[in-house]
Amino acid sequence: MLDVLAQQGSETPAADVITERRAELGLAAGGRIHVEREPLRAVFETPAPLADGELVHPYLGSAAVVAAFWFGWESFHAGAVVVEGGAWAVLGEREAGKSSLLAWLALTGVDVAADDVLVVDGATVFAGPRAVDLRREPAARFGAGEYLGRVGARERWRLQLGPVAPELRLRGWIFLVWGERVEARRLAGGSRVLELARQRAI
């Protein structure tokens, strides 16, 4: 069980530190997070108070990444979609369209397991917070998402997600890139490893 505390504070650490017992990370929008391993506890210090929805997503992802590292799990800058009871991870560089794809799938009735941070233990995927955060253009195009203002480092439009199983079997990986046409092709094993390494959260 992870205990979470949010409080106001303006100091940002000079460098991120992660050891076997503690972690201290700077936050993109200012402030910092302290995580202790025993007992498992995360303290967020931010210039302005955090609303509960902000804390759950996206801020809690930083604590989840550190805890996953301590547990020996992997975490990725990725989301996941549920197909026939299993999870397909969706990865890509920033603004590759991950959240837009996940939101569109959710709006068409497909279950989404996670957005932004994906934690994996072997072949098990853990569900993330029940929301997808969109940027202005996809939110306007889909006509979906509640405007939250600036949360973290950017403006967000939040699309709420329905419930899914807390743990799902990992089926595979989908890597998004922009191109001239829509197509799917299989990546060689070495390319998959390189792409996964690029999107590791730690």
Buried (B, 14 or more C-beta within 10 A) or exposed (E): EEEBEBEEBEEEBEEEEBEEEBBBBBBEBBBBBBBBBEEBBBBBBBEEEBEEBBBBBBBBBBBBBBBBBBEEBBBBBBBBBBBEEBBBBBBBBEEBBBBBBBBBBBBEEEBBBBBBBBBBBEEEBBBBBBBBBBBEEBBEEBEBBEEBEEBBEEBBBBBEBEEBBEEBEBBEBBBBEEEEEEEEEEEEEEEBEEBBEEBEBE
